[in-house]
Every structure is written in C-alpha cells, then in structure tokens.
Amino acid sequence: ASILELYPNPASSILNLKLKPGAEAPDQLAIINTLGQVVLQSAFSESLDLSGIADGVYYLQLRKENSKELYLQKFIVHKP
C-alpha cells in the first residue's frame, strides 16, 4: 500500500509529493539513483526541484527520525 502519490511521473522539472490521508509526514527524504548513490537529500517537502538531476530512473526514499522504517518509490526524470 502506497502512502504517497508522486506526480507527474515521469517528471521534468518539479516532482510533487502528496501524502495519503492519515499518513505521517516523514522527517527526511532522499533521491537515490539506480547505483544507490544519494543525489539529493532534504527535509520533507511537497515539491522537489529536479533541475540539477539528470534524466533517468530514481527512487524517492522517505524516513522518519528514530525509525528504521524506510519507504521507497520509483520515479523517472525525463526532460524534453
């Protein structure tokens, strides 16, 4: 069950994050490439600027502080 909606997917410049009703907002988010490298790390935000991120497949990782639980969701960056 997904706790998050990512749109648009594929994204070109901005990725919007919408938590499902009742889902707790995470403290941290990271964008990870397919090699496992963190390309962006920040506090949770409802929109992410992808201008510095190259085309490709990425994973959005969400984490709550003091929790070992991770949430991963795949998305694609494709710039026209």
N, C-alpha and C positions, 0 to 999 in steps of 0.2 A: 504494500500500500504506500503510495507516494504521499509525502507530507508537503510537497512543494510542486508548484507549476512553474516551469521555465518557458518564457516566450519572448520574442519569436525564436523558434528553433528550426532551421539554422538562423543564427544571429549575425548581423554585420557590424553594428557599432555599439548597440546597447543590449544588454540581456536583463530582462525584468524577472524578478523573483516574487512569487505570490504564495505565501504560506496558506495551507488549508485551514479552515476554521477549527479552532481547538488545538492547533499545533503550537508548541512552544518555540519562540524565536531563538535560534542558536546565537552563541556569542561570537563565533568566528566562522569565516568562510575562506576557502582557498580554491583556486582554479589550478588543476593539475593536468599536465599533458599526458599523452599515451606512454611516455617514457618514465612517468612517475615524478617528474620534476614540477615543483610548485612555481607557477608563472605569475600568480597574483595572490596576495593574502590580505585580508582586511576584516574589519568588524562587519557584522551582518548589515546588509543594505538591500533595499527593494529594487535597486537598479545598479548595474555594473557597467562601467565604461570599458569597452573592448578595443579601443583604438590602438593600444600598444600590443595587441595579441594577434599573432599570425593566423591565417586560415588553418583549419584542422579540427580534429576531434579532441574534446577536453572533458574533464569530469569536474563537476562542482562538488566540493566536499564541505559539509556543514558539521560543526562540532559545538557542543555545549561545554563550557568550562567545568572542570571537576567531573567529567563524564568520559567513559571510554567509548561511548556510542558514537559511531560515525554515520553520516548519511551521504551517499554518493549518487549523483545523477549525471548522465552523459548529455552533452550538447555539442553542437557543431558551430564553428565560426566560418562564415563564408562571405567574403567581401566582394562586391560587384566590380 
